Amino acid sequence: MNDETNDIHQNADAYAEQLAVQLRKGFLAYCVLRVCAKEPKYTSDIIRQLQAAELVVVEGTIYPLLSRLQKDGLLTHEWQESEQGPPRKYYRTTEYGVEVAEQVNTKIAALQSTLKKL
């Protein structure tokens, strides 16, 4: 590869990574709503379930997201006693959060349909 082709490839890779980061942020919020919809979940259980689904997530990312989703009324929390120490905060998707997740699911399906047409 010549220098110009190499520069184009590197710039394209960097731009594609920026787009992917933006997509992952919204997708992660949607996934957290789905994970917490069935039953209340402890933060480490949320992380484990997302990682088991091959989604890259770390504690430094999940805590601010949980806080934002709770502030926006999409999640609520409850304290549950723990055998291993102090009570733990468990998160659950609110009725509003379930509705938002359902609408996002519809929008994802529409996007997939669009992609298939391209």
GROMACS elastic network, one bead per residue, 0.5 to 0.9 nm:
[ bonds ]
;  ai    aj funct       b0    kb
    1     4     6  0.81183   500
    1     5     6  0.60536   500
    1     6     6  0.61857   500
    2     5     6  0.54469   500
    2     6     6  0.61796   500
    2     7     6  0.87344   500
    3     6     6  0.50012   500
    3     7     6  0.61043   500
    3     8     6  0.86416   500
    4     7     6  0.51025   500
    4     8     6  0.62496   500
    4     9     6  0.86354   500
    5     8     6  0.51149   500
    5     9     6  0.61794   500
    5    10     6  0.86625   500
    6     9     6  0.51064   500
    6    10     6  0.62062   500
    6    11     6  0.86123   500
    7    10     6  0.51257   500
    7    11     6  0.60241   500
    7    12     6  0.83948   500
    8    11     6  0.51729   500
    8    12     6  0.59415   500
    8    13     6  0.84237   500
    9    12     6  0.51374   500
    9    13     6  0.60466   500
    9    14     6  0.86416   500
   10    13     6  0.50724   500
   10    14     6  0.62233   500
   10    15     6  0.86509   500
   11    14     6  0.51500   500
   11    15     6  0.61584   500
   11    16     6  0.85151   500
   12    15     6  0.51219   500
   12    16     6  0.59736   500
   12    17     6  0.84713   500
   13    16     6  0.51240   500
   13    17     6  0.61253   500
   13    18     6  0.87436   500
   14    17     6  0.50975   500
   14    18     6  0.63972   500
   14    19     6  0.88709   500
   15    18     6  0.51284   500
   15    19     6  0.64432   500
   15    20     6  0.86822   500
   16    19     6  0.51371   500
   16    20     6  0.61454   500
   16    21     6  0.86611   500
   17    21     6  0.61263   500
   17    22     6  0.87045   500
   18    21     6  0.51528   500
   18    22     6  0.64492   500
   18    23     6  0.87896   500
   19    22     6  0.52164   500
   19    23     6  0.63031   500
   19    24     6  0.86809   500
   20    23     6  0.50366   500
   20    24     6  0.60545   500
   20    25     6  0.86531   500
   21    24     6  0.50974   500
   21    25     6  0.62796   500
   22    25     6  0.53262   500
   22    26     6  0.68024   500
   22    27     6  0.87065   500
   23    26     6  0.55874   500
   23    27     6  0.60685   500
   23    28     6  0.85177   500
   24    28     6  0.57402   500
   24    29     6  0.85526   500
   24    55     6  0.88733   500
   24    56     6  0.89992   500
   25    28     6  0.52316   500
   25    29     6  0.65584   500
   25    30     6  0.89013   500
   26    29     6  0.53149   500
   26    30     6  0.64521   500
   26    31     6  0.87765   500
   27    30     6  0.50937   500
   27    31     6  0.61652   500
   27    32     6  0.86892   500
   28    31     6  0.50075   500
   28    32     6  0.61705   500
   28    33     6  0.86691   500
   28    50     6  0.86067   500
   28    55     6  0.80683   500
   28    57     6  0.83225   500
   28    62     6  0.88190   500
   28    65     6  0.86404   500
   29    32     6  0.51933   500
   29    33     6  0.63807   500
   29    34     6  0.88001   500
   29    65     6  0.69982   500
   29    66     6  0.83834   500
   29    69     6  0.76627   500
   30    33     6  0.52124   500
   30    34     6  0.64078   500
   30    35     6  0.87908   500
   30   100     6  0.85522   500
   30   101     6  0.60796   500
   30   104     6  0.73224   500
   30   105     6  0.84256   500
   31    34     6  0.50435   500
   31    35     6  0.61193   500
   31    36     6  0.86327   500
   31    50     6  0.75391   500
   31   101     6  0.85151   500
   32    35     6  0.50448   500
   32    36     6  0.61314   500
   32    37     6  0.84461   500
   32    46     6  0.71365   500
   32    47     6  0.89451   500
   32    50     6  0.78979   500
   32    62     6  0.89146   500
   32    65     6  0.88539   500
   32    66     6  0.81897   500
   32    93     6  0.85247   500
   33    36     6  0.53407   500
   33    37     6  0.60079   500
   33    69     6  0.85486   500
   33    74     6  0.75213   500
   33    75     6  0.74443   500
   33    92     6  0.79934   500
   33    93     6  0.57074   500
   33    94     6  0.87689   500
   33    97     6  0.65629   500
   33    98     6  0.70820   500
   33   100     6  0.86977   500
   33   101     6  0.64678   500
   34    37     6  0.51601   500
   34    38     6  0.75038   500
   34    93     6  0.77141   500
   34    97     6  0.89587   500
   34    98     6  0.77447   500
   34   101     6  0.69210   500
   35    38     6  0.67252   500
   35    39     6  0.80025   500
   35    40     6  0.88116   500
   35    41     6  0.78033   500
   35    46     6  0.67526   500
   35    49     6  0.75441   500
   35    50     6  0.80068   500
   35    92     6  0.86360   500
   35    93     6  0.83893   500
   36    39     6  0.57690   500
   36    40     6  0.57369   500
   36    41     6  0.58582   500
   36    46     6  0.76232   500
   36    75     6  0.80931   500
   36    90     6  0.89939   500
   36    91     6  0.63490   500
   36    93     6  0.52754   500
   37    40     6  0.74561   500
   37    92     6  0.60197   500
   37    94     6  0.77054   500
   37    95     6  0.89556   500
   37    97     6  0.82716   500
   37    98     6  0.67454   500
   38    41     6  0.88776   500
   38    92     6  0.79496   500
   38    93     6  0.81656   500
   39    91     6  0.83461   500
   39    92     6  0.63839   500
   39    93     6  0.83400   500
   40    77     6  0.78315   500
   40    78     6  0.80544   500
   40    90     6  0.53666   500
   40    91     6  0.50501   500
   40    93     6  0.78763   500
   41    44     6  0.82605   500
   41    45     6  0.61386   500
   41    46     6  0.61682   500
   41    77     6  0.89839   500
   41    89     6  0.82917   500
   41    91     6  0.51577   500
   41    92     6  0.65852   500
   42    45     6  0.52420   500
   42    46     6  0.63280   500
   42    47     6  0.88431   500
   42    88     6  0.71025   500
   42    89     6  0.62492   500
   42    91     6  0.63776   500
   43    46     6  0.50616   500
   43    47     6  0.63154   500
   43    48     6  0.86647   500
   43    59     6  0.83550   500
   43    62     6  0.79299   500
   43    63     6  0.79879   500
   43    66     6  0.86795   500
   43    89     6  0.77357   500
   43    90     6  0.70299   500
   43    91     6  0.75848   500
   44    47     6  0.50349   500
   44    48     6  0.61085   500
   44    49     6  0.85885   500
   44    59     6  0.81394   500
   45    48     6  0.50152   500
   45    49     6  0.60834   500
   45    50     6  0.85474   500
   46    49     6  0.52402   500
   46    50     6  0.62052   500
   46    51     6  0.85744   500
   46    62     6  0.87355   500
   46    91     6  0.89839   500
   47    50     6  0.52026   500
   47    51     6  0.60588   500
   47    52     6  0.84931   500
   47    57     6  0.65826   500
   47    58     6  0.70493   500
   47    59     6  0.75003   500
   47    62     6  0.75902   500
   48    51     6  0.50742   500
   48    52     6  0.59833   500
   48    53     6  0.86201   500
   48    57     6  0.89410   500
   49    52     6  0.50286   500
   49    53     6  0.64120   500
   49    54     6  0.88328   500
   49    55     6  0.88523   500
   50    53     6  0.51168   500
   50    54     6  0.65747   500
   50    55     6  0.53836   500
   50    56     6  0.75140   500
   50    57     6  0.71354   500
   51    56     6  0.60742   500
   51    57     6  0.66403   500
   51    58     6  0.89585   500
   52    55     6  0.73065   500
   53    56     6  0.89274   500
   57    60     6  0.83689   500
   57    61     6  0.65359   500
   57    62     6  0.69991   500
   58    61     6  0.54542   500
   58    62     6  0.63264   500
   58    63     6  0.89442   500
   59    62     6  0.50787   500
   59    63     6  0.61390   500
   59    64     6  0.89097   500
   60    63     6  0.61741   500
   60    64     6  0.73761   500
   61    64     6  0.61772   500
   61    65     6  0.65581   500
   61    66     6  0.89760   500
   62    65     6  0.50673   500
   62    66     6  0.60309   500
   62    67     6  0.85800   500
   63    66     6  0.51519   500
   63    67     6  0.62198   500
   63    68     6  0.86564   500
   64    67     6  0.50671   500
   64    68     6  0.61573   500
   64    69     6  0.86201   500
   65    68     6  0.50801   500
   65    69     6  0.60722   500
   65    70     6  0.84453   500
   66    69     6  0.51611   500
   66    70     6  0.60503   500
   66    71     6  0.85203   500
   66    75     6  0.75175   500
   66    91     6  0.81916   500
   67    70     6  0.51357   500
   67    71     6  0.60781   500
   67    72     6  0.85790   500
   67    75     6  0.86009   500
   68    72     6  0.60762   500
   68    73     6  0.86336   500
   68    74     6  0.87228   500
   68    75     6  0.88530   500
   69    72     6  0.50818   500
   69    73     6  0.63413   500
   69    74     6  0.52018   500
   69    75     6  0.55938   500
   69    76     6  0.84792   500
   69    97     6  0.85103   500
   70    73     6  0.51068   500
   70    74     6  0.56059   500
   70    76     6  0.56720   500
   70    77     6  0.79535   500
   70    91     6  0.87081   500
   70    93     6  0.88405   500
   71    74     6  0.76335   500
   71    75     6  0.78930   500
   71    76     6  0.87864   500
   72    75     6  0.77441   500
   73    76     6  0.71239   500
   73    93     6  0.88065   500
   73    94     6  0.70663   500
   73    96     6  0.69971   500
   73    97     6  0.70646   500
   74    92     6  0.86124   500
   74    93     6  0.58931   500
   74    94     6  0.53871   500
   74    95     6  0.76636   500
   74    96     6  0.58159   500
   74    98     6  0.76263   500
   74   100     6  0.78513   500
   75    91     6  0.64107   500
   75    92     6  0.55202   500
   75    94     6  0.52218   500
   75    95     6  0.87825   500
   75    96     6  0.84834   500
   75    97     6  0.64078   500
   76    90     6  0.83513   500
   76    91     6  0.56868   500
   76    92     6  0.53912   500
   76    93     6  0.63253   500
   76    94     6  0.62093   500
   77    89     6  0.61905   500
   77    90     6  0.53173   500
   77    92     6  0.59991   500
   77    93     6  0.86673   500
   78    88     6  0.81721   500
   78    89     6  0.56899   500
   78    90     6  0.53421   500
   78    91     6  0.66189   500
   78    92     6  0.80562   500
   79    87     6  0.59740   500
   79    88     6  0.54316   500
   79    90     6  0.61453   500
   79    91     6  0.89483   500
   80    86     6  0.89374   500
   80    87     6  0.53018   500
   80    88     6  0.53444   500
   80    89     6  0.64894   500
   80    90     6  0.69604   500
   81    84     6  0.88679   500
   81    85     6  0.81107   500
   81    86     6  0.68126   500
   81    88     6  0.63396   500
   82    85     6  0.56487   500
   82    86     6  0.60559   500
   82    87     6  0.51941   500
   82    88     6  0.63499   500
   83    86     6  0.80773   500
   83    87     6  0.85726   500
   84    87     6  0.87657   500
   85    88     6  0.85590   500
   93    96     6  0.78600   500
   93    97     6  0.53872   500
   93    98     6  0.62480   500
   94    98     6  0.61987   500
   94    99     6  0.86205   500
   95    98     6  0.51056   500
   95    99     6  0.63578   500
   95   100     6  0.87068   500
   96    99     6  0.51177   500
   96   100     6  0.62077   500
   96   101     6  0.86315   500
   97   101     6  0.60593   500
   97   102     6  0.85348   500
   98   101     6  0.50692   500
   98   102     6  0.61622   500
   98   103     6  0.86611   500
   99   102     6  0.51018   500
   99   103     6  0.62596   500
   99   104     6  0.86277   500
  100   103     6  0.51282   500
  100   104     6  0.61246   500
  100   105     6  0.85333   500
  101   104     6  0.50153   500
  101   105     6  0.60525   500
  101   106     6  0.86704   500
  102   105     6  0.50093   500
  102   106     6  0.64104   500
  102   107     6  0.87878   500
  103   106     6  0.50719   500
  103   107     6  0.63182   500
  103   108     6  0.86711   500
  104   108     6  0.60687   500
  104   109     6  0.85758   500
  105   108     6  0.50760   500
  105   109     6  0.62913   500
  105   110     6  0.87069   500
  106   109     6  0.51469   500
  106   110     6  0.63263   500
  106   111     6  0.87492   500
  107   111     6  0.61948   500
  107   112     6  0.86175   500
  108   111     6  0.50135   500
  108   112     6  0.61530   500
  108   113     6  0.85665   500
  109   112     6  0.50635   500
  109   113     6  0.61944   500
  109   114     6  0.86456   500
  110   113     6  0.50402   500
  110   114     6  0.62355   500
  110   115     6  0.87115   500
  111   115     6  0.61855   500
  111   116     6  0.86820   500
  112   115     6  0.50684   500
  112   116     6  0.62938   500
  112   117     6  0.88259   500
  113   116     6  0.52293   500
  113   117     6  0.66003   500
  114   117     6  0.52337   500
  114   118     6  0.67290   500
  115   118     6  0.53123   500
